[in-house]
Amino acid sequence: MNSVRLRIFIALLLSVLPIVGCGSGSASGPAGASVAPASSELFLTIDTSFESDQWQAVLRLLSKFPDGDKGLDFLFKQLSDQGIDFERDVRPALGPETDIVGLDLSGERQFVGLTKPEDPQKLKDLLAKSDQPVVTREIEGWTAFADSEAILDRFEQEGTEGALAGSDDFNDAFREVGDPALARLYLNGAALQESLQHEERLPPGALAALLPGGKVPSIALSVEADENGVRLQGAAKLAGDHGGLVAEPFKAELPNRVPAGAVVYIGFNDLEGQLSALKEFLAQVRPDFDRDLARVEAELGLSLEADVFPLFSDESALYIRPGLLIPEVTLVTQVDDENMALGTMEKLIFELRTRVGLVEPPEKVEIAGVPVVESRVKGAPVAVYYAAFDGQLVVTTSRDGVAALREGDNRLADDPDFRDALEAADVPDETTGFAYVNLKDAVANLLGFAEMGGATLPPELQANLEPLDQLVFYGSKDGRTLKFAGFFGVD
């Protein structure tokens, strides 16, 4: 089996993990790390006991969906169509832990699977169902499988130089993420850095523009289930303190100004610094970038560094609220100079009108006592409104987007759905940025629009969408440790 087929086989294993589980147990640590070489670029460990609390939580989550059992039946059928029975062929072929080790991700893409099967012959029989042979080898009590003997030879040879279990980098990374977990992933920063250094199109200083310290950090990820949903946790140890695309933590204040009822809210801070870092990176990897950008800026009469990026030097938020016919999309960003912000928007709207022909000539209107510029979008029942007031620039697709911001009560920070979602996701007071999606209301609105458009939606579709509750992502930073997390809530 070539590397593509091996990855397909791995995906097949992952697809059947949630199918069955009984009893209870605790997740074991990544024992396979004692065999995997310390030079491995990737290490993925999966709980394949099918009896742990984690898999019990998965089954409980699936039971909240009316057709959860049908989904399992579909997976069973996919296996059956390939002549595979889960109970007979898969369960005994895997041990309580199954690991995937990536020796090389950028070149030959060499992977090795590791497990301690209940029945070694069952694993061989399962692998034999591939259209190309997979070789196996017993290594320190583990059954290793790969595309070729040469890959297993490399695995063993590099293992003699040290195992991941003895790597402080590996252990430190895994300590930062959830355990027990359905799966945990480690990406070896030092190994990936070495691979990138051989990339001819990447200048030596390019990484320094994106990453503090200019080094690729090792990254750990975990996926875990509980009775309320699925959690993703990740962590990376940075080589430097500040800079690049990594934002510094901030306490979000805009939820206290933004109106309640947002179905999507994305909050961020000092995007100016990240945009500048991205611009510097592009300038290094594309020799003509600065020259081409200067030509465009001269034609527009705008400078990214002087005019556009400063609009996002402070806290900003992009959010969506349900509208009468179409959703309201609003961008709010805190600015030091309201007049300068309005001048930049005037130039941008002018370019949209004269060069692209996207909007009609602007008109000045007043909304909730605020001077607002309105530009209708050609051929669409929507307009772009922008204004600057209370130290913020507001760009929105609805008149109510301005009016609601002028009100003094019913703020997003007081919205029970918003508060409950952030609490369920364990969002700290300070983040490097976060995103919130009210799935329950967003799906209800989308279904409503579909029905208004004449679509006939199957009742079973609506029933299976009802348990969706919330989706939250956020980042945090403590010194040089960058963390990120997500929570997919099911009610």
N, C-alpha and C positions, 0 to 999 in steps of 0.2 A: 504493500500500500504506500503510495507516494505521500508527500507531506500534506497535499490537499485532502486526500482521502483520509489521512489520519486525523486532520482537523474536523472533517465531517463526522468521523467516528466519535471524536471527543464531544462534538456538539450533540450527537445522538445520546451519549451517556448523560450529558447535562440535561437533555430534554426529558429523560425518564426519571430524574431524581425525585420529583415531587409526587410520583404516582402512588406510592404505598408507604405506610409506616404504622407501627403498632408498639405499644408499651412505652417506656420512657428510658431516658439515659442522659448522660452528659457528653458534650462534645469533647473529643480528645484533641490534643495539640497536634501540630504538623510533624508527626514522627518521621515522615519521609524526608524532612529537612536534614536528618542525620545521614542520608545517603546522597542527596542532591549536591552537586558540586557548588562550592562557594562562588564560583565564576558564573553560575547560571544567570541569565538575564531575566528570566521569569520563573516564578514558582506559584502555582495555583493549587491549593488544597481544598478538597471538597468532602463534606460529610456524606458518606455513602453507607452509613449504618442503617438508614431507613427506620431507626427506632429511637432517635433522639427527640428531645423536647422541641428542637428546631423544626423537625419534620412534622411533629404533631401540630405545631403552630401553623405550618403551611396548610395542612389538611383542614384546620379550623377556618383559615382564611378562605380557602376554596369553597367550604360549605356555605359561606355567606352569599355566594353567587348561585342563582337558581340552576344554572347549567354547568356548575363546576364539575359534576360527575361526567357530563358529556365531554368536557375537555379531556378528562382522564381517559374516557373511552376512546377518544380520537387518538391520543398518544399510544394507547394499547394497540389500536388498529394499525397505526403506522409501523409499529414494531412487528405486528403479525404479518403485514404485507411483505416484510423482509425475512419472514420465517423465524422471527425471534419472539419468544414468550418471556415476559418479564420474570415471573416466578421461577420458571425452569432454567432460563438462560442467563438473565442479567443479575438477579440478586445473588446467586451463589458464585458468580464470576468476579464479584467485587468484595474487597474487604471493607472494614468500617471507615477507612480513609482511602481516597483515591487522589493522586497528585499528578499534575501535569508540569513538567520541567522544560522550560525553553532554553536550550543551550545557545541558540543563535536566532535573533528575531529579524535582523536586517539583511543577512546574507543568504545562506542556504536554508534558513528557517527550520532548524532541527529541533524536534520535540521528542521527549521521552515520557511515557506514562508509567506510573508506579502504583501498585496496590498489593495487598496481601489477601488474595482471594480465599473464600471459604473452601472452594474446590478449584485448585489450579487447572485441572483439565477443562472445567467449565469456561475459564477465561480463554484458554487456547481455542476451545470450540467456538466461542463468541467471536474472537478475532479472525478465525478461519472463515467466517461468513463474509469477510471483505472480498472484493473482486481481485485484490492483489495481496500477496502474503505479507504478514506482519511477523517480525521476529521477536522472540521473547528470551529473557535470560534471568536467572536467579542471581540477585545481587544483595548480599547481606540480609537474607530473609525476605526480600521483596521480589515480586515479579515485575520486571521492567519490560516494556514493549515499545518498539519504534519501527521506523520504516526499513532500517537496515542494520546489519551487524556493525558497520562502521560507526553509526551514531551511538550504538551501545558501547563500542570500544572507546569512543571519545568521552562518553558519560563516565565510564569507569576510570579512565586515565585522569580526567580533570578532578574526579572525586578523591584521588590519592593526594591531591594538593590541598585538601581541606573541604569541609562540608558546610552547607549553609547554617546548620545548627550551631556552628562555632563562630559565626559571623556576628559581631556586635551590631553592624548595620542592619542585618536581617532581624535580629531579635528586638532591637530598639524600634524598628518600623512596625513589627507585629504587635508590640505592646501598646501602640497608639490606637489600635482599631478593635472592634468588637470581638469578644470571645465569651461564650460559644457563638458560632456563626454557621450558616449554611456553607459558605465558601469564603476563603481569604486569598488575596492575591498580593504578591510582592514583585515589584519591578526594581532591578538592581541598577541604581543610578550610575555607579562607577563603570559597570559593563556597558551600559547604554552610552555613556559619555565616550568611551573608547571607540564604539562603533560610529558615533557621530563625527569623531575626529577624522575618520577616513572618508567622510562625505565631502567631495571636492567642491560642491556648490555652497558649502557653509564656511564662511570666513572665520578665522580664529576668534574674533571679538564679537561675533553675532550672538552667541549665547549670553554674553555679559549684558547685552541689551535687553534680553528677556527675563533672565533669572538672576536674582541676587547672588553675587559671588561668581557668576559665570559658569556654574557647574550644574549638571543634571542631578536633581535629588532622587534618592530612592523613594519609592512610593508604595504604600500599603493600602489595601482596600479590603473591606469586609461587607458581606451581605448577610443580614440576619432577619428573622421573622419573629413577630410577637402577635398577641391576640388582636392588635389594632392595625397592623400593617407590616410593611417591609422597610427596613432601615439600611441605608448605605453609609458607611463611615470610611474616611480616607485620611491619610496623613503623609506629609513629606517634610524631611529635614533639609532646610535650605543651607547653602554654603555662605550666604551673606545676610545682612540684617535688613536691608531695604532696597527698593528699586525694582526695575523691570516691570513685569506684569502683575507683581504681587502688591495688592493694596494693603494699607494699614487699617487696623480695626477702628471702627467708629460707632457711636451710639446713634441710631436712627431717630431723627426728629420729625421727618416729613410725615410719618403715619399719624402724627398729631395734627397735621394740617390737611391731609388728603381726606376727602369724603369717604364715608363707609360704603360698603357694597361692592368694592372692587372684587372681580373674579380672578384677576391676575395683578400682581404687584411685584415689581423688580426694583430693589433699592440698592444704590451703589454710591461710592464716595471717591472723590479725586480721580475720576476717569481721565482727567487731563494727563496725569502722569503716565497712565497705562497707554493712552493713545500716543504719547510722545515716545514711549519705549518701543511701541510697535512700528512707528515711523522710522526710528533709528535702525531697527532690525531690518526693515525692508530696504533701507538705504545701503546696508552692508551686503545684503544678499543679491540686490539688483543694482549694478553699477550706474545705470541710467536713471534710477528712481528720483534722486534729488533734482536732476536737470528737468525731467518730465514734469515733476510736481511744480517746480518753479514756473514753468511755462503755463500750466493750468491756473495756478494762483494769480499770475499776472493778468490772464484773460478775465478771471472772475473778479479781480480786485479784492480778493480775500486771502488771508494767510491762515493756514491751519494752526500754526503755533501762536500767532498773535490774535486771531479773531475767533476761530471755531473752538479749539481745545479749551480756552479759558472759560467757555460757557459751562464746562463740567469740572471746574476746579474744586467745587464743594459737593455737598450732598445732592443727589438727584434721584428721581424716581420715574419709572414708566409704568403706567397702570391702565387696566381696561375695566370699564363698568358697563353693565347692560344698558342698552338704549331702547327707544321706542321702536325703531325699525332696524337700525344697525348699532353695534356696540360703540361706545365712546372710548377713544384712545387718547390718553393725555400724558405729556411729558412735563415734569416740573423739575427745575434745577435752580438751586440757590446761586445768585450772582452778586458780585460786589458793585457792579456798575450797570444799572438798569438801562440807561441810554445806550451804552455800548452794545449790550445784548440785543436791544431793539434794532440798532443799526446793522448788526450782523444778520439778524433774521430778515430785515428788509432786503439786503443784498441776496440772500439765499432765495427768497421768494421771487425776486426779480429774475434770477437765473432760471428758476423753474418755469417762469412765464415766458421769457424771451428766447431761451435756448431749447427748452424741452417742450414748451407749450402745454404744460400740465395743468396750470391754474389760470383762472381769469384775473383781470386787473384787480388789485386789492381795493377794498373799501374800508373806511374808518367807521366803526360802530361803537356803541356803548353798551356794556353788559354789567349789571350789578354795580353801576357807578364807576366802572373802569374803562378807559379808552382801549379798544381792541381793534386789531386789523383782521379783516375777513377776506379770504381768497377762496372763491369757489373752485372746486376741482372740475375740469372740463369733462362733460359726458357722464358725470356721476352725481348722485344726490347727497353729496357731502362737501364740506368746506374745511379749510385749515384756518384756525383762529390762533392768534398769538398776542400776548400782552406781557407786560412786566409790572409787577406790583408787589409790595411787601417783601422786597429783596429777593424776588424769584422771577424767573422767566417761565411762562406757561405756553405750551404749544398743544393744541387739542383739536379734535375733530367735531366738537359739539359746543354750542353756546353754553350748555349746562356745565361743561367742563370748567369754564371760568366762574360761572355763578356759584357752583357748589363749593369751590375753593374759598369764596368770600363769606360763606356761612360760618358760624362760630361753634356749631355743635354737630353731633352725629359724625364723628371722625372715625377713620379706619382703626386707629389705636383702640377705640372702644367697641369695635365690631366683634361680637362674640365668636363668630366663625374664624376671624383672623387671630384673635387671642388664643383660642383653643388650638388652632393649627400650629402656631409657634410654640406653644407649651408642649404639645404632643411630640413635636420634633426636637425638643430640648434646645431651642435656639437661645444662645446667650445674649446678654444685654448689649455686648459689643460684637460686631461681626465685620468681616471684610466685604460683605455684601450678601444679600439674600433674595430669594424668589419665592413667592407664594401663589398657589393656584387653588382656588375654591372649585374643586372638580365637580362637586354636587351641583352647584349653581351654573357652572360653565357648561356642563353636559346638558342640563335642563334647558338652558338658553339655546344651545346648538340644535337640540331636538325640536324646540319650538320654531326656530327659523326654518328647519327642514320641512316641518309640517305646513308652515305658512307658504312655503314654496311649492306645495303640492305633493311632497314626497310622502309615501306610505311606509312607515317604519314598522318592522315586525315587533309585536309585543314582547317577544323573548329578548330582543335587543335592548329595549328600554329596561326590562326587568334586570338584565345583567349589568347594565350601567348604573343602576340605582345604588349599589353598595359603594361606588367610588366616592371618596370623601374629600381628600386634600392631597396636595403635593407641595413639599417644602424643600428647598435647597439653601444651604448657607456655607460660608467659609469663616474661619477664625484663625487667629495667629497669636502665638505666645513665644516671644523671642524669635528664634529661627525655625520653630515648628509651625508649619502651616497645616491646618486641618480643614476638611470639608465634609459635609454630611448631607444626606437627603432622607426624606421620609415620605413614603407612599401610603396614605391612610385609607383604610377600608372600614366602613361602618356596618 
